[in-house]
């Protein structure tokens, strides 16, 4: 649980150095970026007062970091994000929104900066950046991925790097995100921005995921359905590297749910392991109640099993039964 980057780095290095030689060759595959883009909009006190009144002061730091989101289409999810007062370091990655056209991206950006020198200069200043900036976190559930590996030679030898993986290339520009940034800029009388990664054609992400996919065998995944490392079942992988898909949402709850499930199947000390041996067919294993829970049974936060009742699944209806049930419901609604 060293985080996706840390876990992948450790496992790659230990496999290559022969410490954990039986790690699956699938290590590093299905590494995900959540198909993200980091955009935003920035204003200045003068511009903000011009639209919102002479007494208005831009301060977007007050409140919860993320409170809402929109889905401009089935695969894209955008959240407005605020940073706390004084949290200005991310401003160093901010640039004006990159225009897209026939010209190469760096040349188009340079021309845009020459046309708007004041705006370009403001993006170079981190002074009260968090107070005058609204970030747009753009996430997608599209099937694109990277494959990570250790650089074999040259500058940075041994460091983790990546190449194109399964699916489409990771987007270096998401039009829906750019449009959202422009709309936010209109609201605060500012100007839209993006990050330096988009300018360089290298997408950035706030959610680095995957690289240790779950699979039915070492040929299909790095960890088994119980999160045990193939070839070394005494090691469990329970962080974001076990998330094998672009979720299109913040992944923290998914990571937590997977980790809690994996831990709930561990045996108590001295008891038999209820999980099947690696290589056996998957079976659903019931939760193992803790023998000596840290939280006493009478406490409010005690673990009570089952955590949630599992409703019975009704039998599948035949087509005539479904039609009859629908007619009965319609008749009841008409009478009401």
N, C-alpha and C positions, 0 to 999 in steps of 0.2 A: 504494500500500500504506500508506495513512494510517489504517487501521482503518475500520470501517464508517461511523462518524459522520464522521470526518475526510474520507474519500473522497467520501461523498455531499455533504458541505458544499462541498468544493472543486468538484466537477463541477456541482452546481446553480448555484453562483455564477459559474463560468466560462462556463456556457451562457447564463445570464441576462445577463451582461455582454458577450456577444459574443466572448469569447476562444476558446471552443470551440462555435461555433454549431450544429454538425451533430450534437451529442449526441442520442441517441434520446429521443423524448417519453416512453418507458417508464421513464426515470430516476426512481427512488424507489419504483416498484411492487415488490410482493413483498418488502417489508422485513419481516423476521421478528424475533420476540423469543424464539424457541425455545419459545414458549408456556409461559413460566416463571412460577414463584412462588417467593418466598424466605420460608421459614418457619424455625422453630427452637424450641428449648426452653432455658430458663434456670433455674438453681438458685442456692442460697446455701450457704455452708459449713454452717450449722446444719441446713438441710433435708437436705443430702446426707449428713451424719453420722448423722442420724436413721434413714436407711434402710441405709446401708452401713457403719456402725460408728463408734465414737467417734474412731478414729484416721484415718478417711478424710478426704481433702481434695479438693475438686473442682478438677481441673486438666486440662482437655480440650485443652491446647495441644501436648501431647507426641505426636510421631509425624507421619506423612505427612498432608498436608492432606485427601486423598480416597483412601480405600482400598477402598470397597465401594459397592454400590448394590442396589436392589430394583426390581422391575417389578410394581406392584400390579395393573396391567392391561396390555392390549396397547399402549396409547398413552402410558402414564405411566411415568416413570423418576425415582427419588428417590435422591439421594446424601447421606450425612452428611458434613459439611464442618467442619474445624477451622481456626481461625486461630492464628497464632503469638502467643506471649506479648507483650503490649504492643500488639497490633493491635486496638485497641478503637474505632476511629472509626466502624465500621459500626453500633455500638450506638446511635448517634444516630438511626438509622432504625427501630429496633425498638420495637414496641408490643405490648401484650397481644393475644392472639388475638381477632379480631373475631367476635362471635357473630352468627349469621345467623337471622333470623326475620321477623316482620311489620313490626317497627319499622324506620325508616330507619337505615342503618348507623352514622352518627355518634352518634345517640341511643342505640342499643343498646350501642355501645362505651362511651359515657359512663356508662350505667347499670352496665355490667360493671365499670368502674373504681371506681365508688362502692361496689359490693359487695365488691371486692377492692382496697382502697386500698394495702395494703402491697405487693402484687404490682405494682400500677401504679407505685408510687414506685420500686421496684427497676428497672423498665424505663427510668426516667429517668437512672439512674446508669450511667456507662461504666466505673466502677472495676472492674478485672479482668474486664471483660466477656468477653473471649476465653477466660478460664480457666473460666468458669462457664456457657458457652453452647455448645450444639451447633447448627449451622446445618443446615437441610434444603433442599437445592437441588432443586426440582421442575421437571422438563422434560417436554414432550410433543411428539409427532410429528404433532399435528393440523394441519389446513390452515387456519390463520388468518394474517392479515397486515395490515400497515399500508402506506399510501402516503405518502411524505414529500414535502415541498415547502417552499419558503422563504416565510415569513410576508410577505404583500404590504404590510401597513401596520400602523400602531398600535405599541403597545409591543412591542419585540422584532422590529421590522421587519428582514427579511433573514435572521433566524435560522431554523434548520431546525425544522420542526414536522411533525405527522403527522395523518392522518385514517384512518378505517376503509378497509381495502383488500379485496382478494380473499378470499373465504372467510368463515368465521364470525368474530364479534368475538373479540378476544383476551380470555381469561378473566381476571377480576379476583379470582376465588376458585376454587381447585382443591380439592374436598373430600378427595381422596386425600392431598394435602399436609397439610391441616389435621389429618386423622386420624393421619398419621405424626408430626406434631409433638406430638400428645397422647400417643402411645405412648412417644415419647422422654422426654417430661416425666414420665411414670409411672416410667420406669426410673431417672431421676436425682432423683426426688422433687422435681421443679420445677414449672414452669407453662409452657404452650405460648405461643408468640408468633408474630407475623407482622411485616410491615413497614408503614410509614406509607402506602405507595402503595396497599395493599389497603384501608386505612381510607378513603382518599379516592376509591376506585374507579378508580385509575390504576395498572395493573400495572407492576412494575419487572422488569428482566431483567439477568442477568449476561452475556448473550450476544446482543448486538445484531448482526443479520446482514442480508444481502440488500440490495436496492435497485438492484443492477446485474445483473439476471438475464441468463443466457446464452440466446441465441435464434438462430434461423436467419436472421433479418433484423432491421433496425432497427425494424420494426413489431412484432416479437416479443420483442426483448431489447435490452439496452444494450451487451453485449459479445458477440463471436462465439464459436464453440466453441474457439477458441485464445486466448481472454481478451483479444483486441484490441478497443479501444473503437470502436464503429460510428461512422463519419464521421471518425474520427481514429485510424487503425490504428497509428500510431506510439506510441500510449499503450496500455499493458496494465494491467488491473485484476486483482490477484492476492491480495486480502485477503478478509476475511469478507464484504464486500459482494457478492462473486461467488457466495456460497452462497444458493441460491434456495429452500430448504425449511427447515422446522422439523425439525431432526435428532433431537431428543429425547435427545441425548447432548451431552457437551462437544465443541465443534466444532473444537478445535485441530488434530487430525490430519486432518480433512477439508480444512480450509484449507491445511494444509501439503501434502497430496497434490495438491490442485488447482494450487497454486503451483509445485510441483516439475514437474508434467506440463507446465504452460505454459512454464516456463523451458527444459525439455528439448527443446522444439521450435524454439527460437531458433537461427538459423544462426550459425556462426562468422563473425568479421569478414572481409569480402571474399568470402564464399561466397553462393550463391544461397539465397533463402528457400524452404524446402520447403513452407511453408504456402500453400494456395491464396489467391487474391485474395478480398477481402471481396465477398460476393454470389455466389460460386461455391458449388457443392454441397460438402457436407462430405466430406472424405476422411481416412482414418486415416493420420497422418504418423508415420514411424518416429522414434525418438529420435536426436537429432544428437549424435554423440560429440564431446566438446570437443577442439579441436586442441592446446591448450596448457593442460591441467588444472592447477589450483593444487596439487592433491595428486598427488605423483608416482606413477607406475604401480606401483612396488614397495612403496608404503606399504600398511599394513593397511587404511586407510580409503579406498583408491583406488576410483574409480568403475569398476565392471566391468559391462559391458553384454552381454546384457540383465540388468537388476537381478534379475529373477525369471524362471525359465523359464516359458514359456507352454505349458501342456499342450494337446495336440491334442483337439479336440472330437469325440467319437465321433458317427458318423452316427445320425440319428433312427431308432429301431426302429419297425417296423410293429407293429400290435396282436398278430398271431399270433407274431411273433418275441419280443415282450416276454413273452407268456404262456409260450412254450416256455422262455425263459431263466429265468423265475420258477420253473417246475416243476423245472428242472434244479438250481437253487440249493436248493430245498426238499428234493429227493431227496438231494443231497450233505449237507445238514445232518442229515437223518434218519440217514444212514449213519454220520456222525461221532458 
